[in-house]
């Protein structure tokens, strides 16, 4: 163990100082023997230990024994932490490639990927499992998660076509044009990064060049939904899609999304914030007022409200959830499929251009 | 024999010894360059060079840096004179005559022994004889020489006093190769004269490894009738250089396979003529280490004239040896391989790793050797000992050095136990 630790330390020291490079070969030979279950070169191990202990031996020779044991313990810790670090680096790298985030369980916490609202993984983290005494579960869940990520690599490399993932009753921001490519957003009405993406889309004129549609995906949390009224808004959006307003230049569901994402109330507070913080009854009232404003008759508003609470909409939302989690396989909201790729998280104006 | 040797090893700390004899405390001025605090106790590997030797080397490299033996200009002729003086000095040191013996220079003792052993004539010898306590420089070439000559190899014991234990019949047409002084415990080949006489009486030859003897134990070698001896200048205060002193008869009988410039009188397409008037050149193919050869003469002069504290060098070393032996004997937990004082003292601590002790001592600027000192067969295979710690003295050593080393080791042993 000691020579493996020495090799690890020497790799870093040799990178900055030629003085240590001469020892690197010896350490590698020793490490190679160790990892192939052959006896290590004890001379090298002893040399390193003796040189480390020599200053202590001159001053307090009585402490050499305990210090020697301590060195072995430190060596063990160095190896364990290095192995674990290497594992985390590989895991993070693969996650970053596959999901656009180095932390699959909490994608928003990874600064290497694009900004996004994370879809929380309800599986206990490694630390949580350890704290609860579930050692096997800690490793099992972690390895299972890594295995899942590896199995998702082929899907990351595939050519993404939004047409293959369209939800039922897809509505388009602009009138559908068969000559244009289709782009599909996965959004949560309450997610602030979805708001920013919508603004980027409009600024880039992306919606003019693409047949832009969406899947409304209310992000679940341990005790409901990440944004309290996202499910309610999603239900209304799906109900409006089921009952499109004839003659409307822009579908009413898109008008509502545009309002949530781009407009403020008379106090200068964005409607998204207002909705996120509102009681369900107030939010419902707002959605109904907006529906009427965008052209629905009182009867149609009442009908939409009824459909929004129906099993049909519930089934549509469940189907869409399955589509997002099992086929599109994203852990970041928003995600948008266009140009043969799945873009996870917020996409800049430049990338949309 | 081995059991007795192990039993005879001195376990220290059992008895208090009398106070060490009083000897000098100052360092010879010729080693004034040594940094304060540095305690070099590995002279058995190579001795420190006194200032006159360093000066001789510098003088050669800065004033007449020329090849020898092949040029006519002034620098070269001076080199030739100096080299010839060095050969003479070596012979004089041993009390030998240039009419019967020649001096050749090479890399080191090992190389010198190989030059002789690997070129011995086929069919003349019936066996190769050596002893268990030999350095690998003897032990290994005797194996390959026996194989090459197609004869058996006999490995004999050495008595505690260093004498080779043999029956005269074992020397029949033998090539006897043994050390004069052990690099483990300094024991001497006390029956050298008898060995040479008995070997010659049975048609054999004696080749000596004098590496450890030349610095401080040359008395045994005075006017030796051995057929050849090899030693290293760097173990006797000279620069890095090997020396072979061999009888003309032996040199003339060699089947030379290692040949080159500097040893031939004439060369044709398919043959050559060796020099006839310079037997020593037969072992000197190619250019030599001229500066080192010249420095050897200065080292010989220095060893012959230096009088530390007004006393002969040998007497001085003897006093230091006694002090070192007694100082180390007083440290509990050590087992000394030596049964008596010697400039070379080896020991081990059964509960401590010798390499570790050497590293720890090095932290205090005390330089001692650890390991098997190229005597693996004897120490490791035959005696079954762990790696040892070796202290070896030189004329640069002082009583302060010895006391400092002994105190440091004692403190370590106490703290580590």
Interface residues (C-beta under 8 A of the other chain):
Chain A: X43 X46 X47 X49 X50 X51 X53 X54 X55 X57 X58 X60 X61 X62 X64 X65
Chain B: X353 X355 X356 X359 X360 X362 X363 X364 X408 X411 X412 X414 X415 X416
